[in-house]
Amino acid sequence: MNFQNIINRKSFQSLTSVILITLCTISADAHVKWFFDYDVTKPPTPIGEVLDGTFVKMFLVSVAACYLFFLADRYIYEEGILGEFDKKLKLFDNAANYIMRAAAGVFFLALFGWWALGIGESFYLTPELKTASPVVPWIQLIMALAVISRYTVFLTGLGVFAMYLAAVFNYGLFHMLDYMIFLGIGYYLTVSQTTNKGLLKSGFIVLFACTGLTLIWAAVEKFAYSHWTIAVLADKPHVTMGMSPPIFMKVSGFIEFFVTFILLGAVSVVGRLISLGFMSVFVLAVFEFGTLDAVGHLMIVAILWVLIVRGPTDARNMLVLPDKSLFTEAYFMTGLYFLAFVMIFILYYGIHYYSYGS
């Protein structure tokens, strides 16, 4: 069996395993703040308690998996496997634009309807960001209608920024770092109709980067505030697959961080498969958590769909080292994985301490 077949088989097996485990840990992707009590002002679990023996073992496994994945990904990319097909799909900027506009329209119309039909309290952008303001739902209705015309889409983008800032004012910056994705959505919708190709490309870059940061930030939350999810696991014990809640939350956190990182770093057509698997997680979560989860995760599903249809921007090529060996490229990406893991922990605990003093 030649090297290409070995790489392809290992890549497929690794990807399949990650997707299956992720689907089994589906509750980890249903935002706990939307369903159960939480208190973000209380200090997170001390870092010394998080970094126990189990955590270290899981981290080492994820590092090895990261190296193997990027070894396969860079091989597929450099050998041009399905390369022409991948390049053709990158031209679907218009399709991506329609997906985002349609999703934003449905999303903000649902937020208005949530209040207007008396289903629940009005909220800014996600279910726990409640507001008593009677003006917010009507602004959301205007935002929903503004996506219909290409000449008014920018109003929806500006509206997203306004909602985010209002939520920061009411709930604090640390809390809103959970939702950096909306900064990306706001920026993309604001510049999406520009004729400037550079500005349009920046819209996709910011959109994908903010989505990745949101998912990685949520992964660290699973380590820092794993006790928040105890109520979820008590209500739906079948999702733990026999694991204890602490172990289950560690597994969920590592999977979410790992999958998000390789999604951001993949340059071959494999990235589209990862997006498809990740999107399936959020779609299937609706069957577990209902309409509220469907509304709350609608925009993430839309962005992952854009990644499937259009693929990443050319900016991702900065992660490629064409004059280096496959093993060096995989080593480089694994180093970035290690750096990202360390930095996101420092930022999470540091910003929390700065915000609340504990």
ABEGO torsion letter per residue (X at the ends): XBAAAAAAAAAAAAAAAAAAAAAAAAAAABBAAAABBBBAABBBBBAAAABBAAAAAAAAAAAAAAAAAAAAAAAAAAAGBGAAAAAAAAAAAAAAAAAAAAAAAAAAAAAAAAAAAGABBBBAABAABBBABAAAAAAAAAAAAAAABAAAAAAAAAAAAAAAAAAAAAAEAAAAAAAAAAAAAAAAAAAAABABAAAAAAAAAAAAAAAAAAAAAAAAAAAAAAAAAAAAAAABAAAAGGBBAAAAAAAAAAAAAAAAAAAAABABAAAAAAAAAAAAAAAAAAAAAEAAAAAAAAAAAAAAAAAAAAEBBAAAAAABBAABBAAAAAAAAAAAAAAAAAAAAAAAAAAAAAAAGX
